[in-house]
Every structure is written in C-alpha cells, then in structure tokens.
Amino acid sequence: MPVATQASLKGITPEQLESTGCRLCLNNTYHLGLKPGQEVLDAVGGAHKLQGWKHNLLTDSGGFQMVSLLKLAKVTEEGVRFLSPHDGSPMLLTPEHSMSLQNSIGSDIMMQLDDVLVTTHPDKARMREAMERSVRWLDRCIKAHKHPDRQNLFCIIQGGLDLEMRRECCREMVARDTPGIAIGGLSGGEAKDDFCKVVATCTELLPELKPRYVMGIGYPEDLVVSTALGADMFDCVWPTRTARFGNAITKHGVLNMKKEQYAKDFGPIEDGCGCPCCRPVDQEGAIGVTRAFVHHNSAKETVAAHLLTIHNVWYQLHLMGGARDAIIADKFPAFVKEFFSNLYPDRKSYPSWAVNALKTVGIDLFES
C-alpha cells in the first residue's frame, strides 16, 4: 500500500495513482483528525470524496505517532495526549475517538488504536504494559466502532522482540475475531534476523483465511521475505519518499538518478518496466520518460519526483502482484530465487538474514 498520509500521495493525482494499478492506499487518522478535521470530513462525506479516490482506503489509527511524535505525546490508559505539530494545541486520542475519526473518514480498513513502542525499547515491563493495553484498547475500539458492516477493523499485535509475548498477544487478538490482523511495532531499528523471527512467530498462530498485515514495511527484500513467512499486506513511505530524493527502485536495485552517468542516457528509467513512465510513448497512456530527463530535472524541478513516485509505486505493486501470481501458480520459490538473483548478481552478496529466514520455510537461495 502506498502511503497518502494526509489524503494525497505527494506530487501525483488520484488518476496517476490509479494508473499504477493501485487499488488500496493508506491515510493517517491522526493527521486527518487535525487537518482538515472531523467536521470537514463529515461535511464532505469522508476521505474518498475529499481526495477523489474511488478505490479502497486503509487508515492507521494514529498510534504510530506515539513513536514518531514522542516528544509531543503522553500515553495513559485513557489514550494519547498530543500537542499538535501544526499549532501546539492539545489533542486527546482515545480508542473511542480514533474509531469516531475513522468512521468519519470512511476507510474500508481501519486500525485499532494501539500502544506502540519501538522494538528496541529496553524496558520489558513497559513493553508488556503496551502489549496488554493494546488488547484492552482493541476491546474499546470494537465497542465504539459504528459501521462494522462496511468498515473492517484490524487488530494489531504488539510485544516487541519477545516471542512469547508476541504469542500471548496473538492468542488474545485472534480470540477477538477481527476481519484482519496486523503485526505492529516493527521497522523500528531491530536486526533483520529478529524482525523475521517476529513475523514468522506471529503468522504461525494467525488464521489462514484472514489477511495478515505487517505495518511499516517497504524495502523489496523485506516484502518478498515477509511474504514467504506468511504475510499478505504491507505499507511504507519509503518508495515515495526515496523518489523525492531522486531514487528509482528497479529489480536490479535502487538507482540514484542525480548521478552524472544518467545525463545522456536516453533509455527508460528501467528496461522492460510496464509503468506509465517507462513504457514507450507510442503506447496508450504511456509517457516514455528517459533517464536523462529525470536526471536533468531531479535537482531543480518537482516533475522528476512525480515521475519517480509513479514508477516506484508501480514497481512495488508489480512486485507484490508477481508474488501473488507465483503463489497461485505454485511457483513461489522460483519467484523468490529470481528476485534475489536480479538484485544480487553475486550470490555471495545475498544477505544472511534473508538466506536464513527463507530456509525456515523451505526456500534455499543457493539451490538451483
């Protein structure tokens, strides 16, 4: 899922986002609750209409701001007290208010308010408190949710890097029978080996026919390995943020288009890419952008960031679509091996964390 935090994907229109094949993107409850605010959302009829997006939306509950805006937040059993980053005014985000905001936003998938800590938090007692509070807050979210017939509430599993705590939280959350289940608190600086152990531990205990969503994950290797470990859904600002720094995501790695080597390169951003930017201009809906054009504009004009955003979002969606097709065709191990061979031409460069994690699910990257 691309992240349109404040009801827009920076620099591109809803039509351009639709052209990438995107059918589900993410808005942020905390930010929309501050601006434009609940009154405006109610008046316009929700975020779909506000942003002109006719497909699906997922809203984060606002809980992650406990981490990203920690200096502005205080957590109690009641909820989270924030100081607005816009004007410094106080705001109390409770499970009930989070549900009310998300009901006004009208998202198709809404997340419970959870007590979020980075996985590397040193206080185990505080980590347990956050895990147990997240379960209690889920019960309050379920009770406050006004539209369960048309908005799907997902729970969020917490517990840091403590696998037994994660198992305990899984059991509690699964018992609440929400339509989908998220694994939260990752992408907080933990070692990749630890990240993989948490994902594998949780997916092993989750229902097979409910979506499993690993929050905040966006690097291509992380997507592929997490999918192999049993996860289904992901979101991250990285693909769009890195585009604004002039970087293109390709199957052979990330290309820094600001480099002088692309100044006279009149090929597409990525050979064989099917995104609107890379396809030849004589094809319907194609732009036919060259690397030289992106290079020329990347340091001085916003158009390069817009084009790279379209390309990067398309790449990520196409990667996940390829994984889905490979799973359906029962060819997923071959898909994973091809992905890593494209990204790392020298097998000796394969990251050990990925090799080890994939072995646990029967995929040997060194096996022909």
Secondary structure, DSSP 8 states (H G I E B T S, - for coil): --B-TTSS-TT--HHHHHHTT--EEEEEHHHHIIIIIHHHHHHHTSHHHHHT--SEEEEE-STTHHHHTGGGEEE-SS-EEEE-TTT--EEEE-HHHHHHHHHHHT-SEEE-------TT-S-HHHHHHHHHHHHHHHHHHHHH-S-TTTSEEEEEE--TT-HHHHHHHHHHHHHT--SEEEE-S-SSS--HHHHHHHHHHHHTTS-TTS-EEETT--SHHHHHHHHHTT--EE--SHHHHHHHTTEEEETTEEEETTSGGGTT--S-SSTT--STTTS-TTSTT-----HHHHHHHHTT-THHHHHHHHHHHHHHHHHHHHHHHHHHTT-HHHHHHHHHHHH-SSGGGS-HHHHHHHHTTT--TT--
